[in-house]
Amino acid sequence: MYRDVVDLREFYKTSLGQVALRILRRRIREFWPDLTGQSLLGIGYAAPYLRPFLGEAERAVALMPASQGVVFWPADGKGLATLAEESNLPFDDLSFDRVLVVHGLEGTDKSRQMLREIWRVLAGGGRLLVVAANRSGLWSRTDRTPFGHGSPYTGAQLNSMLRDNLFVPERSARALYMPPVRSRFLLSTAPVWEKVGAQWLSSFAGVTMVEATKQIYALSGAERVQQPRRGLAFPRALPDSRPMRRDEMPSGERGEC
């Protein structure tokens, strides 16, 4: 089950959340150093990780699962966030060059459908990057952060899941080696933890990251049948700029992509 979007947003306002965000943004950049002219989709609660690409990518969209809730994003510009079922993405085939999944796979009970939908909307030469909590890491063992909720994965499990759903894992990495505590001293030493951990403590990383490409196969007739796509639901900014909780989602509100 997904965490409520309010809890996710509040975590990234904390000092621990800000340090985790900086570390993971840096690692994502190592995978994708330049997305100029590319179309980018973030799934789960990926919005904080999409911001560095806003002035670079041709377009960027943050899709938040219906059971999680949605926030207006970015707060200082035109709304680029939408609400939809992760198993029924409201986009045309081959719509995106890159798909980033953060806080996405851990919370869904429809991982197969979700990955097949990502396969469908990803362009032929596109790439998927999954950031998921590492099963053997410290971050998955505490519920004080979003990485401690849902189902964590080992690198082997992620690779196997991707292969089973028509993706080819190409590269992987790990990150978040510091303990998930809010000690100012430990937070200040985060770069040291990352450097030492990458060399000596890889199995204890907080997250596993896997980049994959599409594997093109002829699909069976049953798999070619597509469900009707739901329209996009772009949330209106509320007067006090607070996010929309699950029980506040307007029924029937849809926008155009």
VEXPAMAR-812595 format. One line per 3 residues: for each residue x, y, z of N, C-alpha, C. Coordinates in nm, 4 decimals, padded with zeros to 6 digits. Example, Ala and Ser with C-alpha at 12.3 -4.5 7.8 and 13.67 -1.06 7.14 Angstrom:
VEXPAMAR-812595
01.3190:-00.5690:00.7800:01.2300:-00.4500:00.7800:01.3200:-00.3300:00.7800  01.2850:-00.2250:00.7080:01.3670:-00.1060:00.7140:01.2900:00.0030:00.7870
//
This chain:
VEXPAMAR-812595
00.0839:-00.1197:00.0000:00.0000:00.0000:00.0000:00.0872:00.1244:00.0000  00.0473:00.2223:-00.0786:00.1252:00.3460:-00.0863:00.1061:00.4314:00.0390  00.2095:00.5033:00.0758:00.1973:00.6026:00.1822:00.1189:00.7213:00.1300
00.0552:00.7925:00.2214:-00.0196:00.9109:00.1817:00.0772:01.0176:00.1313  00.0354:01.0901:00.0304:00.1202:01.1908:-00.0316:00.1623:01.2987:00.0678  00.0804:01.3248:00.1687:00.1159:01.4250:00.2693:00.2396:01.3808:00.3462
00.2450:01.2536:00.3855:00.3603:01.2022:00.4592:00.4869:01.2069:00.3734  00.4731:01.1754:00.2469:00.5879:01.1798:00.1563:00.6399:01.3219:00.1413  00.5477:01.4158:00.1218:00.5903:01.5546:00.1054:00.6586:01.6061:00.2307
00.6036:01.5714:00.3481:00.6608:01.6199:00.4728:00.7982:01.5605:00.4994  00.8200:01.4355:00.4604:00.9521:01.3757:00.4800:01.0587:01.4546:00.4062  01.0299:01.4948:00.2832:01.1300:01.5656:00.2040:01.1501:01.7100:00.2478
01.0747:01.7535:00.3465:01.0993:01.8846:00.4068:01.1952:01.8747:00.5247  01.2160:01.7540:00.5770:01.3035:01.7356:00.6916:01.4494:01.7401:00.6490  01.5380:01.7577:00.7465:01.6810:01.7597:00.7158:01.7267:01.6259:00.6599
01.6744:01.5157:00.7129:01.7101:01.3835:00.6614:01.6598:01.3666:00.5189  01.5367:01.4108:00.4940:01.4812:01.4009:00.3592:01.5581:01.4830:00.2585  01.6032:01.6011:00.2985:01.6796:01.6861:00.2080:01.8147:01.6238:00.1734
01.8794:01.5619:00.2712:02.0073:01.4964:00.2438:01.9874:01.3773:00.1507  01.8832:01.2968:00.1774:01.8546:01.1825:00.0899:01.8243:01.2291:-00.0519  01.7501:01.3386:-00.0637:01.7154:01.3926:-00.1947:01.8392:01.4346:-00.2722
01.9308:01.5047:-00.2052:02.0531:01.5492:-00.2732:02.1368:01.4305:-00.3203  02.1486:01.3294:-00.2350:02.2299:01.2133:-00.2704:02.1701:01.1397:-00.3904  02.0395:01.1171:-00.3868:01.9760:01.0409:-00.4938:01.9671:01.1212:-00.6236
01.9471:01.2519:-00.6131:01.9504:01.3342:-00.7346:02.0859:01.3224:-00.8033  02.1913:01.3222:-00.7242:02.3256:01.3124:-00.7802:02.3462:01.1783:-00.8502  02.2955:01.0710:-00.7899:02.3106:00.9401:-00.8508:02.2259:00.9264:-00.9767
02.1065:00.9845:-00.9748:02.0222:00.9814:-01.0947:02.0906:01.0557:-01.2088  02.1561:01.1676:-01.1769:02.2293:01.2433:-01.2786:02.3434:01.1620:-01.3380  02.4011:01.0740:-01.2601:02.5079:00.9894:-01.3125:02.4537:00.8944:-01.4192
02.3290:00.8515:-01.4028:02.2657:00.7685:-01.5052:02.2246:00.8529:-01.6254  02.1667:00.9686:-01.5990:02.1123:01.0528:-01.7058:02.1733:01.1931:-01.6977  02.2938:01.2111:-01.7482:02.3613:01.3410:-01.7380:02.2989:01.4507:-01.8232
02.2268:01.4149:-01.9290:02.1688:01.5168:-02.0174:02.0406:01.4628:-02.0806  01.9282:01.5274:-02.0499:01.7998:01.4870:-02.1076:01.7437:01.5959:-02.1987  01.8309:01.6743:-02.2568:01.7865:01.7797:-02.3475:01.7040:01.7211:-02.4617
01.5844:01.7747:-02.4791:01.4971:01.7298:-02.5862:01.4250:01.5996:-02.5592  01.4430:01.5420:-02.4404:01.3799:01.4152:-02.4061:01.2489:01.4386:-02.3292  01.1586:01.3431:-02.3375:01.0348:01.3478:-02.2591:01.0518:01.2548:-02.1398
01.0075:01.3017:-02.0223:01.0359:01.2334:-01.8961:00.9081:01.2146:-01.8157  00.8871:01.0931:-01.7670:00.7730:01.0605:-01.6814:00.8245:01.0088:-01.5485  00.7736:01.0657:-01.4389:00.8057:01.0156:-01.3056:00.6835:00.9473:-01.2472
00.7003:00.8299:-01.1890:00.5897:00.7527:-01.1332:00.6176:00.7228:-00.9871  00.5125:00.7303:-00.9043:00.5254:00.7118:-00.7605:00.5242:00.8481:-00.6956  00.6266:00.8759:-00.6137:00.6460:01.0127:-00.5651:00.7826:01.0573:-00.6155
00.7889:01.0810:-00.7449:00.9145:01.1147:-00.8117:00.9312:01.2640:-00.8334  00.8295:01.3434:-00.8015:00.8334:01.4863:-00.8328:00.9590:01.5571:-00.7813  01.0035:01.5354:-00.6560:01.1252:01.6056:-00.6109:01.2473:01.5733:-00.6950
01.2479:01.4569:-00.7566:01.3625:01.4139:-00.8365:01.3535:01.4604:-00.9812  01.2383:01.5092:-01.0213:01.2211:01.5591:-01.1576:01.2615:01.7053:-01.1724  01.2593:01.7798:-01.0629:01.2817:01.9251:-01.0708:01.4098:01.9632:-01.1443
01.5243:01.8972:-01.1219:01.6456:01.9378:-01.1936:01.6347:01.9272:-01.3456  01.5359:01.8486:-01.3938:01.5219:01.8288:-01.5379:01.4212:01.9240:-01.6024  01.3547:02.0083:-01.5229:01.2476:02.0914:-01.5767:01.2944:02.1877:-01.6843
01.4099:02.2475:-01.6663:01.4594:02.3401:-01.7668:01.5390:02.2739:-01.8765  01.5429:02.1432:-01.8759:01.6270:02.0681:-01.9687:01.5454:01.9756:-02.0586  01.4608:01.8923:-01.9981:01.3802:01.7985:-02.0756:01.2741:01.8727:-02.1564
01.2372:01.8152:-02.2676:01.1333:01.8760:-02.3508:01.0019:01.8851:-02.2740  00.9703:01.7820:-02.1980:00.8543:01.7845:-02.1088:00.8780:01.6858:-01.9966  00.8196:01.7143:-01.8809:00.8309:01.6277:-01.7640:00.6950:01.6208:-01.6967
00.6519:01.5015:-01.6627:00.5220:01.4792:-01.5997:00.5420:01.3906:-01.4782  00.4775:01.4263:-01.3673:00.4816:01.3447:-01.2464:00.3466:01.2759:-01.2299  00.3458:01.1435:-01.2367:00.2223:01.0679:-01.2174:00.2241:01.0065:-01.0783
00.1208:01.0397:-01.0002:00.1101:00.9884:-00.8644:-00.0062:00.8897:-00.8569  00.0157:00.7726:-00.7976:-00.0877:00.6696:-00.7918:-00.2125:00.7162:-00.7185  -00.3276:00.6702:-00.7646:-00.4550:00.7138:-00.7093:-00.4661:00.6833:-00.5608
-00.4128:00.5700:-00.5162:-00.4240:00.5343:-00.3754:-00.3272:00.6109:-00.2864  -00.2366:00.6852:-00.3466:-00.1409:00.7679:-00.2720:-00.1924:00.9092:-00.2529  -00.2576:00.9630:-00.3550:-00.2967:01.1034:-00.3538:-00.1997:01.1844:-00.4374
-00.2308:01.3111:-00.4570:-00.1516:01.3939:-00.5465:-00.1337:01.5330:-00.4876  -00.0208:01.5949:-00.5179:00.0044:01.7339:-00.4822:00.0203:01.8147:-00.6101  -00.0125:01.9409:-00.6015:00.0114:02.0293:-00.7150:00.1618:02.0478:-00.7283
00.2130:02.0239:-00.8493:00.3572:02.0316:-00.8715:00.3846:02.0772:-01.0141  00.4868:02.1620:-01.0319:00.5646:02.2313:-00.9291:00.4862:02.3475:-00.8698  00.5172:02.3824:-00.7471:00.4403:02.4853:-00.6771:00.4541:02.6219:-00.7418
00.5640:02.6446:-00.8147:00.5906:02.7762:-00.8712:00.5710:02.7814:-01.0226  00.4911:02.6928:-01.0757:00.4715:02.6956:-01.2205:00.3437:02.6255:-01.2617  00.3323:02.6012:-01.3903:00.2169:02.5314:-01.4452:00.2131:02.3887:-01.3935
00.0918:02.3410:-01.3579:00.0775:02.2077:-01.3023:00.1227:02.0981:-01.3976  00.2141:02.0132:-01.3503:00.2664:01.9032:-01.4310:00.2459:01.7690:-01.3618  00.1602:01.7660:-01.2599:00.1321:01.6418:-01.1880:-00.0059:01.5910:-01.2243
-00.0191:01.4601:-01.2272:-00.1466:01.3979:-01.2599:-00.1707:01.2779:-01.1697  -00.2964:01.2429:-01.1552:-00.3383:01.1320:-01.0697:-00.3954:01.0209:-01.1572  -00.3504:00.8980:-01.1383:-00.4005:00.7863:-01.2188:-00.3646:00.6550:-01.1520
-00.4286:00.5483:-01.1957:-00.3921:00.4146:-01.1504:-00.2593:00.3761:-01.2147  -00.1685:00.3242:-01.1335:-00.0377:00.2871:-01.1872:-00.0471:00.1712:-01.2854  -00.1582:00.0975:-01.2826:-00.1763:-00.0152:-01.3740:-00.2519:00.0227:-01.5008
-00.2823:00.1518:-01.5169:-00.3563:00.1976:-01.6348:-00.3143:00.3418:-01.6654  -00.1958:00.3573:-01.7209:-00.1396:00.4894:-01.7423:-00.2133:00.5621:-01.8546  -00.2536:00.6868:-01.8319:-00.3342:00.7607:-01.9309:-00.2509:00.8297:-02.0379
-00.1603:00.7548:-02.1008:-00.0737:00.8108:-02.2042:-00.0740:00.7190:-02.3263  -00.0449:00.7775:-02.4406:-00.0363:00.7007:-02.5634:00.0867:00.6102:-02.5632  00.0862:00.5117:-02.6492:00.2021:00.4248:-02.6669:00.3237:00.5084:-02.7088
00.4415:00.4683:-02.6611:00.5688:00.5293:-02.7020:00.5733:00.6790:-02.6718  00.5154:00.7210:-02.5593:00.5022:00.8635:-02.5276:00.6254:00.9251:-02.4628  00.7102:00.8432:-02.3973:00.8193:00.8990:-02.3173:00.9529:00.8337:-02.3511
01.0578:00.9160:-02.3443:01.1932:00.8669:-02.3673:01.2568:00.8123:-02.2404  01.2151:00.8634:-02.1258:01.2677:00.8205:-01.9968:01.1526:00.8065:-01.8976  01.1600:00.7032:-01.8135:01.0639:00.6848:-01.7046:01.1421:00.6619:-01.5761
01.1123:00.7418:-01.4738:01.1774:00.7316:-01.3440:01.0741:00.6865:-01.2410  01.1027:00.5792:-01.1702:01.0121:00.5272:-01.0677:01.0791:00.5402:-00.9315  01.0199:00.6216:-00.8431:01.0687:00.6387:-00.7064:00.9493:00.6274:-00.6127
00.9612:00.5512:-00.5054:00.8487:00.5240:-00.4140:00.7303:00.4710:-00.4951  00.7594:00.3840:-00.5896:00.6559:00.3335:-00.6789:00.6325:00.1842:-00.6672  00.7359:00.1040:-00.6900:00.7195:-00.0407:-00.6860:00.6922:-00.0927:-00.5459
00.7505:-00.0292:-00.4442:00.7351:-00.0806:-00.3082:00.5903:-00.0791:-00.2600  00.5114:00.0167:-00.3079:00.3774:00.0338:-00.2547:00.2663:-00.0300:-00.3344  00.2957:-00.0848:-00.4509:00.1896:-00.1375:-00.5362:00.1744:-00.2884:-00.5220
00.0513:-00.3359:-00.5380:00.0276:-00.4791:-00.5456:-00.0010:-00.5192:-00.6900  00.0309:-00.4268:-00.7829:00.0098:-00.4504:-00.9254:00.1396:-00.4253:-01.0020  00.2484:-00.4792:-00.9497:00.3790:-00.4504:-01.0092:00.3885:-00.4982:-01.1537
00.3321:-00.6140:-01.1835:00.3387:-00.6656:-01.3202:00.2644:-00.5736:-01.4173  00.1407:-00.5359:-01.3801:00.0623:-00.4467:-01.4665:00.1299:-00.3110:-01.4813  00.1878:-00.2639:-01.3731:00.2549:-00.1346:-01.3753:00.3738:-00.1367:-01.4707
00.4558:-00.2405:-01.4634:00.5726:-00.2490:-01.5506:00.5328:-00.2696:-01.6966  00.4259:-00.3430:-01.7203:00.3797:-00.3596:-01.8583:00.3286:-00.2273:-01.9152  00.2647:-00.1460:-01.8310:00.2193:-00.0154:-01.8759:00.3380:00.0772:-01.9033
00.4395:00.0694:-01.8205:00.5601:00.1483:-01.8449:00.6236:00.1049:-01.9767  00.6291:-00.0253:-01.9997:00.6828:-00.0773:-02.1264:00.6064:-00.0184:-02.2441  00.4748:-00.0096:-02.2300:00.3906:00.0392:-02.3402:00.4164:00.1857:-02.3717
00.4278:00.2699:-02.2696:00.4413:00.4143:-02.2937:00.5854:00.4555:-02.3208  00.6813:00.3659:-02.2982:00.8218:00.3987:-02.3193:00.8582:00.3836:-02.4660  00.9292:00.4820:-02.5192:00.9724:00.4778:-02.6589:01.0692:00.3622:-02.6819
01.0834:00.3241:-02.8091:01.1656:00.2094:-02.8429:01.3079:00.2170:-02.7910  01.3683:00.3351:-02.7971:01.5044:00.3511:-02.7478:01.5091:00.4097:-02.6087  01.3949:00.4083:-02.5378:01.3848:00.4712:-02.4072:01.4470:00.3889:-02.2959
01.4553:00.4521:-02.1801:01.5152:00.3860:-02.0644:01.4289:00.4068:-01.9399  01.4240:00.3028:-01.8589:01.3541:00.3044:-01.7307:01.4573:00.3005:-01.6191  01.4390:00.3864:-01.5180:01.5255:00.3842:-01.4001:01.4386:00.3649:-01.2768
01.4608:00.2545:-01.2072:01.3852:00.2221:-01.0862:01.4728:00.2476:-00.9648  01.4204:00.3253:-00.8700:01.4868:00.3493:-00.7420:01.3982:00.2862:-00.6354  01.4478:00.1829:-00.5687:01.3658:00.1099:-00.4720:01.4446:00.0826:-00.3442
01.3724:00.0729:-00.2340:01.4363:00.0426:-00.1066:01.5066:-00.0925:-00.1126  01.6279:-00.0972:-00.0591:01.7087:-00.2179:-00.0580:01.6705:-00.3053:00.0613  01.6372:-00.4307:00.0353:01.5881:-00.5200:00.1395:01.6880:-00.5387:00.2532
01.8164:-00.5387:00.2229:01.9171:-00.5633:00.3268:01.9710:-00.4353:00.3897  01.9198:-00.3212:00.3476:01.9687:-00.1944:00.3998:01.8982:-00.1494:00.5268  01.9596:-00.0546:00.5972:01.9016:-00.0030:00.7212:01.7753:00.0771:00.6963
01.7645:00.1437:00.5810:01.6512:00.2319:00.5555:01.5201:00.1547:00.5423  01.5266:00.0309:00.5007:01.4043:-00.0488:00.4866:01.3580:-00.1072:00.6200  01.4365:-00.0884:00.7254:01.4052:-00.1500:00.8549:01.3487:-00.0513:00.9560
01.3244:00.0688:00.9137:01.2623:00.1677:01.0017:01.1492:00.2362:00.9276  01.0406:00.2634:00.9970:00.9265:00.3284:00.9318:00.9304:00.4798:00.9458  01.0463:00.5339:00.9839:01.0589:00.6787:00.9971:01.0789:00.7482:00.8627
01.1034:00.6702:00.7587:01.1198:00.7272:00.6251:01.0317:00.6502:00.5272  01.0014:00.7073:00.4105:00.9199:00.6353:00.3107:00.9853:00.5077:00.2608  01.1168:00.4964:00.2734:01.1860:00.3772:00.2262:01.1634:00.2573:00.3177
01.1033:00.2801:00.4344:01.0742:00.1718:00.5276:00.9313:00.1223:00.5194  00.8584:00.1604:00.4166:00.7199:00.1182:00.3982:00.7066:00.0392:00.2684  00.6164:-00.0556:00.2667:00.5963:-00.1362:00.1469:00.6948:-00.2506:00.1382
00.7173:-00.2997:00.0180:00.8023:-00.4170:-00.0043:00.9370:-00.3771:-00.0625  01.0459:-00.3902:00.0134:01.1789:-00.3596:-00.0409:01.2258:-00.4710:-00.1327  01.3328:-00.4450:-00.2060:01.3831:-00.5404:-00.3046:01.5344:-00.5544:-00.2942
01.5823:-00.6723:-00.3285:01.7249:-00.6885:-00.3525:01.7520:-00.6547:-00.4989  01.8771:-00.6349:-00.5324:01.9108:-00.6083:-00.6716:01.8696:-00.7240:-00.7622  01.8892:-00.8473:-00.7143:01.8524:-00.9646:-00.7939:01.7015:-00.9705:-00.8170
01.6238:-00.9344:-00.7165:01.4781:-00.9349:-00.7314:01.4324:-00.8317:-00.8337  01.4922:-00.7125:-00.8292:01.4566:-00.6099:-00.9266:01.4923:-00.6541:-01.0679  01.6116:-00.7082:-01.0854:01.6533:-00.7544:-01.2175:01.5598:-00.8624:-01.2711
01.5237:-00.9566:-01.1845:01.4346:-01.0640:-01.2252:01.2965:-01.0109:-01.2627  01.2440:-00.9171:-01.1831:01.1131:-00.8596:-01.2119:01.1140:-00.7843:-01.3442  01.2197:-00.7108:-01.3701:01.2297:-00.6362:-01.4956:01.2385:-00.7310:-01.6151
01.3181:-00.8350:-01.6041:01.3300:-00.9312:-01.7144:01.1971:-01.0009:-01.7411  01.1239:-01.0309:-01.6353:00.9951:-01.0988:-01.6511:00.8905:-01.0102:-01.7184  00.9178:-00.8803:-01.7245:00.8210:-00.7878:-01.7819:00.8779:-00.7120:-01.9017
00.9629:-00.7824:-01.9778:01.0119:-00.7353:-02.1075:01.1079:-00.6172:-02.1003  01.1865:-00.6119:-01.9934:01.2934:-00.5127:-01.9830:01.4277:-00.5840:-01.9724  01.5314:-00.5152:-02.0177:01.6673:-00.5678:-02.0079:01.7469:-00.4792:-01.9110
01.7786:-00.5277:-01.7912:01.8613:-00.4484:-01.6994:01.9979:-00.4204:-01.7622  02.0379:-00.2937:-01.7573:02.1638:-00.2538:-01.8201:02.2694:-00.2117:-01.7182  02.2288:-00.1295:-01.6219:02.3233:-00.0795:-01.5219:02.2546:-00.0757:-01.3861
02.3331:-00.0814:-01.2801:02.2767:-00.0720:-01.1456:02.3712:00.0046:-01.0548  02.3166:00.0540:-00.9454:02.3956:00.1269:-00.8472:02.3235:00.1199:-00.7140  02.3917:00.1582:-00.6091:02.3315:00.1651:-00.4758:02.3666:00.2987:-00.4130
02.2845:00.3398:-00.3171:02.3054:00.4702:-00.2536:02.2391:00.4718:-00.1169  02.2623:00.5797:-00.0427:02.2113:00.6017:00.0937:02.2744:00.5028:00.1920  02.3990:00.5263:00.2243:02.4712:00.4396:00.3169:02.4675:00.4906:00.4608
02.4400:00.6163:00.4810:02.4358:00.6683:00.6180:02.3124:00.6140:00.6897  02.3174:00.6001:00.8220:02.1998:00.5547:00.8963:02.0856:00.6557:00.8807  01.9608:00.6102:00.8780:01.8466:00.7007:00.8615:01.8077:00.7686:00.9919
01.8974:00.8524:01.0420:01.8738:00.9257:01.1667:01.8885:01.0749:01.1395  01.8322:01.1565:01.2276:01.8315:01.3008:01.2059:01.9418:01.3744:01.2829  02.0431:01.3032:01.3254:02.1560:01.3643:01.3938:02.2269:01.4623:01.3001
02.2432:01.5860:01.3444:02.3098:01.6853:01.2598:02.4514:01.6423:01.2248  02.5184:01.5816:01.3205:02.6559:01.5383:01.2943:02.6590:01.4319:01.1853  02.5735:01.3296:01.1965:02.5728:01.2237:01.0957:02.5301:01.2757:00.9591
02.4343:01.3683:00.9584:02.3917:01.4250:00.8302:02.5053:01.5017:00.7638  02.5862:01.5669:00.8432:02.6985:01.6442:00.7873:02.8060:01.5535:00.7295  02.8061:01.4272:00.7722:02.9073:01.3334:00.7223:02.8525:01.2445:00.6104
02.7365:01.2773:00.5569:02.6735:01.1952:00.4534:02.7654:01.1680:00.3342  02.8392:01.2683:00.2810:02.9285:01.2393:00.1673:03.0335:01.1333:00.1992  03.0821:01.1337:00.3242:03.1815:01.0333:00.3642:03.1180:00.8945:00.3669
02.9974:00.8863:00.4228:02.9258:00.7589:00.4244:02.9071:00.7049:00.2820  02.8738:00.7925:00.1889:02.8517:00.7473:00.0512:02.9804:00.6950:-00.0121  03.0876:00.7625:00.0135:03.2152:00.7211:-00.0460:03.2641:00.5896:00.0127
03.2606:00.5792:00.1460:03.3076:00.4573:00.2119:03.2118:00.3412:00.1851  03.0820:00.3706:00.1905:02.9840:00.2651:00.1708:02.9913:00.2020:00.0335  03.0134:00.2835:-00.0696:03.0215:00.2313:-00.2058:03.1368:00.1328:-00.2216
03.2407:00.1491:-00.1402:03.3574:00.0625:-00.1515:03.3499:-00.0610:-00.0629  03.2911:-00.0424:00.0571:03.3000:-00.1497:00.1550:03.1656:-00.2010:00.2082  03.0584:-00.1266:00.1895:02.9313:-00.1633:00.2540:02.8158:-00.1676:00.1545
02.8407:-00.2146:00.0338:02.7400:-00.2051:-00.0709:02.6097:-00.2765:-00.0354  02.6169:-00.3872:00.0364:02.4951:-00.4618:00.0680:02.4061:-00.3894:00.1684  02.4597:-00.2865:00.2368:02.3833:-00.2142:00.3372:02.3285:-00.0805:00.2868
02.3366:-00.0578:00.1582:02.2835:00.0665:00.1010:02.1335:00.0761:00.1255  02.0842:00.1991:00.1348:01.9419:00.2199:00.1587:01.8563:00.1914:00.0380  01.9086:00.2186:-00.0819:01.8301:00.1956:-00.2036:01.9133:00.1247:-00.3095
01.8417:00.0543:-00.3954:01.8994:-00.0074:-00.5138:01.8431:00.0634:-00.6362  01.9275:00.0910:-00.7332:01.8867:00.1601:-00.8555:01.9218:00.0727:-00.9753  01.8243:00.0501:-01.0617:01.8473:-00.0310:-01.1810:01.7932:00.0421:-01.3031
01.8778:00.0571:-01.4046:01.8355:00.1147:-01.5322:01.8148:00.0011:-01.6314  01.7047:00.0092:-01.7067:01.6717:-00.0971:-01.8018:01.6211:-00.0385:-01.9325  01.6323:-00.1182:-02.0379:01.5792:-00.0810:-02.1684:01.4677:-00.1777:-02.2065
01.3880:-00.1376:-02.3055:01.2785:-00.2228:-02.3521:01.3319:-00.3419:-02.4309  01.2669:-00.4542:-02.4119:01.2946:-00.5701:-02.4956:01.1746:-00.5854:-02.5885  01.1989:-00.5842:-02.7164:01.0902:-00.5840:-02.8134:01.0576:-00.7261:-02.8559
00.9368:-00.7683:-02.8247:00.8875:-00.8989:-02.8656:00.7510:-00.8818:-02.9293  00.7110:-00.9766:-03.0127:00.5748:-00.9787:-03.0647:00.4829:-01.0232:-02.9525  00.3774:-00.9461:-02.9261:00.2847:-00.9783:-02.8200:00.1719:-01.0646:-02.8721
00.1152:-01.1423:-02.7820:00.0009:-01.2248:-02.8184:-00.1201:-01.1371:-02.8404  -00.2241:-01.1936:-02.9033:-00.3459:-01.1167:-02.9291:-00.4069:-01.0630:-02.8021  -00.4039:-01.1446:-02.6943:-00.4645:-01.1007:-02.5686:-00.3908:-00.9818:-02.5115
-00.2560:-00.9803:-02.5251:-00.1782:-00.8713:-02.4690:-00.1916:-00.7436:-02.5504  -00.2307:-00.7585:-02.6801:-00.2455:-00.6399:-02.7640:-00.3751:-00.5649:-02.7346  -00.4690:-00.6287:-02.6652:-00.5947:-00.5613:-02.6326:-00.5672:-00.4572:-02.5262
-00.6004:-00.3346:-02.5537:-00.5721:-00.2258:-02.4602:-00.7001:-00.1832:-02.3892  -00.6845:-00.1530:-02.2618:-00.7963:-00.1010:-02.1858:-00.8169:00.0455:-02.2216  -00.9394:00.0955:-02.2063:-00.9619:00.2375:-02.2305:-00.8758:00.3210:-02.1365
-00.8152:00.4250:-02.1896:-00.7284:00.5106:-02.1078:-00.8110:00.6175:-02.0375  -00.7873:00.6307:-01.9105:-00.8558:00.7347:-01.8360:-00.7932:00.8700:-01.8639  -00.8736:00.9719:-01.8592:-00.8189:01.1060:-01.8787:-00.7323:01.1458:-01.7624
-00.6483:01.2428:-01.7823:-00.5592:01.2893:-01.6778:-00.6352:01.3746:-01.5768  -00.5915:01.3646:-01.4527:-00.6528:01.4444:-01.3474:-00.5483:01.5401:-01.2931  -00.5526:01.6654:-01.3345:-00.4565:01.7635:-01.2878:-00.5174:01.8365:-01.1688
-00.4559:01.8284:-01.0502:-00.5137:01.8913:-00.9322:-00.5020:02.0424:-00.9382  -00.6048:02.1090:-00.8895:-00.5984:02.2542:-00.8769:-00.5234:02.2889:-00.7496  -00.4491:02.3958:-00.7524:-00.3782:02.4399:-00.6331:-00.4809:02.4873:-00.5315
-00.4719:02.4364:-00.4092:-00.5645:02.4764:-00.3055:-00.5228:02.6120:-00.2499  -00.6154:02.6870:-00.1895:-00.5838:02.8215:-00.1413:-00.4653:02.8259:-00.0468  -00.4535:02.7235:00.0416:-00.3432:02.7267:00.1373:-00.2252:02.6425:00.0890
-00.2265:02.6053:-00.0398:-00.1180:02.5310:-00.1035:-00.0951:02.3934:-00.0409  -00.1938:02.3413:00.0339:-00.1765:02.2094:00.0907:-00.2105:02.1044:-00.0148  -00.1577:01.9832:-00.0001:-00.1859:01.8794:-00.0984:-00.3251:01.8222:-00.0816
-00.3677:01.7488:-00.1808:-00.4979:01.6835:-00.1776:-00.4809:01.5433:-00.1225  -00.5486:01.5127:-00.0134:-00.5442:01.3785:00.0408:-00.6334:01.2867:-00.0417  -00.6228:01.1575:-00.0109:-00.6994:01.0604:-00.0881:-00.8486:01.0888:-00.0832
-00.8980:01.1225:00.0367:-01.0428:01.1418:00.0500:-01.0897:01.2759:-00.0042  -00.9972:01.3594:-00.0545:-01.0339:01.4884:-00.1097:-01.0294:01.4886:-00.2625  -00.9954:01.3741:-00.3223:-00.9839:01.3684:-00.4668:-01.1176:01.3970:-00.5334
-01.1273:01.4965:-00.6227:-01.2525:01.5276:-00.6904:-01.2894:01.4184:-00.7884  -01.4098:01.3671:-00.7757:-01.4550:01.2632:-00.8684:-01.4870:01.3243:-01.0034  -01.4395:01.2592:-01.1076:-01.4717:01.3025:-01.2431:-01.3910:01.4188:-01.2934
-01.2955:01.4728:-01.2109:-01.2169:01.5868:-01.2596:-01.1054:01.5354:-01.3487  -01.1038:01.5759:-01.4714:-01.0054:01.5297:-01.5692:-00.9514:01.6474:-01.6488  -00.8291:01.6357:-01.6949:-00.7692:01.7377:-01.7783:-00.7144:01.6766:-01.9048
-00.6596:01.7565:-01.9879:-00.6002:01.7072:-02.1120:-00.4496:01.7103:-02.1011  -00.3840:01.6110:-02.1563:-00.2390:01.6056:-02.1557:-00.1829:01.6905:-02.2682
//
